[in-house]
Amino acid sequence: MQRFIPITLYGLIILAGSMAFVSIAGVRVGLLEPVVGFILIKKTVLAAIFLFFFSIFAYWKCQEACNKEKRCFIAACILFSGLYSGAWLSFYVPKMNLPLINDITTDTKTPPAFITMSSFRHAGDNEISYSKEFAAIQEKAYPQVQPVITDESSSLVFRKVVDLVRQQGWQVVSLYPTAGVIEATATTPVFWFMDDVVVRVRSVDGKTRVDMRSCSRIGTHDFGKNAHRIEDFMSELRLSLETLDES
């Protein structure tokens, strides 16, 4: 049995490595849809978990019968499969309890509306209109998603918002300075999921209020990405406006 263990380990490594390469490279060159790539990478995690436990079994089985080179190889399999599966599980497991929503906004009552983004979406993409069912779910899961309210003029804040959107590397789709609206598309770094963003700047009760909405084009679960994007953007905007106040 000992001679078949290294062959089995090699096979599992090649299988998992090939799937991981195809899942990411296939998305990058346009052969796979992002959701297909994500499904494939989840399968590689399952393969890595199996490889991890099988390697532990193999190391125990070969402690005396295998030579030093084989034991070192098996130990390397334990290390790398454990690191790989552990890295992905550390991402996935904490997000398992997040709600199955894909559209987040700082204003659930009158969320910023997309003006031209519908022309950039495909027939199979998610609805571009905000689902009111998400409001109560979002307020419970992401209470920290809040608008920015400032004493600065709306024109100045709008310019700051536009600059910040461009700094994020998002693709600007449309600008409506008179309406205080900017639409953009953000792309996730690994699987290139496309999320659409709209920021609205308007005067409310003598102050300038900035609201933002971020929604996924595909999928029912965003793993908290949209909420995290809004939080980061609003934090940077607040910091930028505070710098103005101090100067």
N, C-alpha and C positions, 0 to 999 in steps of 0.2 A: 504493500500500500504506500510505503514511504516514497517510492519513485514516482508515483502518480500525483503526489501532493504538489511538488513544484510546478508540474505541467498544468494542474488545475488552477493554481495561483496565477501563473502566467496568463492563462486564458481569461480569468476574471479581470486581471489588470488591463489587458488589451481591450476587452469588451467595454469596461467602464470608461477607460480613457478614450476610446473611439467614440462612444456615445457622447461624452462630454465635449469632445472636439466638434463633432457634427452638430450638436445642439447650439453651440455658440457661433461657430463659423458659418453654419447653414443660415442662421438669422442674419449675420453680417453681410453675406453675399446675396441675400434675398431668396434663397432656395426654400427656407422654412419661415412660417409665420412665427412671431414672437411667442405666442401661446404654445405652439408645438415644441419650440425649443425649450420652453420652461417645463413642459411635461417630460421631455427627454432628460433634462438635468435632474428632475426628481427621481427618475428611474436609476440614474447613475448613483444617486445617494443611497437608494435601496441596495444597489449592487455593492457599494462601498461598505455598508453596514454588514452585509453578508460576508464580504471579504474579510472584514475586521474579525468577526467571530470565528470564521473558518481558519484564519491565520493563527488565532490563539489556540484553536484545537490542533492545528498542524504543528505548532511549536511544541505543544505538550506531547504530541505523539512522536515527534522526531528528536526529542531531547537526547536520547542515547543512540538511536539508530542512524541519525543524519550527521554528516560532517559539519565542520565549522562554517563553511561557505553557505550551505543550505540553511543553517540556523540563522545566519546573518541576513540572508535573503528573506526568510519568513519574518524575522523581527522587523525588517524594513517595511514589509507588507502591513504588519500590525500598525506601525507608526504612521505611514502615509494614508492608509485607509481610515485610521482613526482621526487624523487631522482633517482629511477631506470631508468625511461624514459629519464630524463634529462642527466644522465651520458652517456647513449648510444647516445643520440642525439648530445651531445657535441663532441663525437667522430666522428659521421657520417656526420653531416651537414657541418662542415668546409671542409670535403674532397669530397663533392659532385661535386665540380667544377674541381677536379683534372682529368687529361686526362685518358682515358681508355687504358692504356698501362700497361704491366706487366714485362718489361725487360729494365733495366737501366744500363748504362755503362759510364765510364769516357772517353771512346774513341769510338765515334760513327762512325768514319771512318774505323778503323780497330779494332773492339772490341775484347777483349780476347775471345778465343774460348775454349769450353769445349773439353777435350780429351777423357775421359772415362765416363763422366756423363750419356751419352745416355744409357748405360747398366743398370743404376739404375732407369730409367724412365719407365712408363707404356704406353701402346698404346694410352690411352685417354688423356695423358698429353699434355701440350703445346709444340710447336716446340722448339727444343733446339737451332736452328740457330737464329741469331739476325735478326729482321725485319728492313730493312733500312727505312721503313715508320715511325718507332719510333724516328728516329734521330732528325728531325726538331721539332717534338712534345716535345721531352725531352728537347732539348736545350732552348725552350721557357718556359716550365713549371718548369724545374729544372736546371737553369744556374749555381747553386752553386755546382753541382756534377762535380768535377774536379780531375785530377790525382795529385799524389804527385811526385815532382821532387826534387832530392837532389844530393849533391856532394858525399855522402857516396857510398861505393862500392856496387855493385849489390849483391854480396854474403852476405854481412852483412845485407843489407836491406831485402833480402829474408828470412834470419833467423828471423829478427824482424817481418816480415809479418806472418811467420809460428807460431811464439809464440803468436802473437796477435789473429790470427784465433783460436788457441786453447783456449786462454783466453775467447773468446766470447762464448765458449761452443758449437761451431759448430762441426758437424761430418766431419772429414777430410776424403775425398774419395780417393784422390791421390796426390802425391808429385812428381814434376819433377824439381829437383834442377838445372840441367844443362840447362833446358829451362826456368827456373824461373817461373814456374807455379804451383799453388796449387788450387785444387778443393775441395769444401766443401758443406755441406748442413746445412742450418739454419732452425730451426723450431720455428714458432711463439708460444708464451706462452699459449694462451687460446684455440684456435681451432687446434693447431698443423698443420697449413699449412706449407708445405715444400717448401722452396725457395733455389735454387741452386746458388752457388757463385763460381766465378773463379777470382783469382788475378794473374796478370802477372807482373813480375819484369824484366826489360831489360835495357841495356845501349843505350842511345840515345844522340848523339852529345856530348859525353864526360860526361854526367850526367846519373844518374839512375832514370828511370821513372817507377812509379807504377800505373798500371791501374787495374780497378776492374769492375766486372759485376755481377749483382744480378738479378735473374729472377724467377718468380713464376711458379711452376709446373702446377698449375691449376688456372682457372679463368682469366677473361679479365681485371679486375680492381684490382690493388694492394693497392689502397688507400694511395699511397705514401710511402709504407713500404720499397720497394727496394731502393728508392732514399735516404730515411732516414738512412737505414742500411749502405749504401756506405758513406754518409756524416759522420756518427759517426765513422766508421772504419778509414776513411782517417784522421779525426781529431785526433784520438788517435795515429795513426801512425806518423803524423807530430809532435805531442807532444813527442813521444818516440824518434824520431830522433833529435829533438831540445835539449832534455836532453843529448844526446850523444855529441852534438856540445859544450855544456856548460861544460862538464866534461873534 
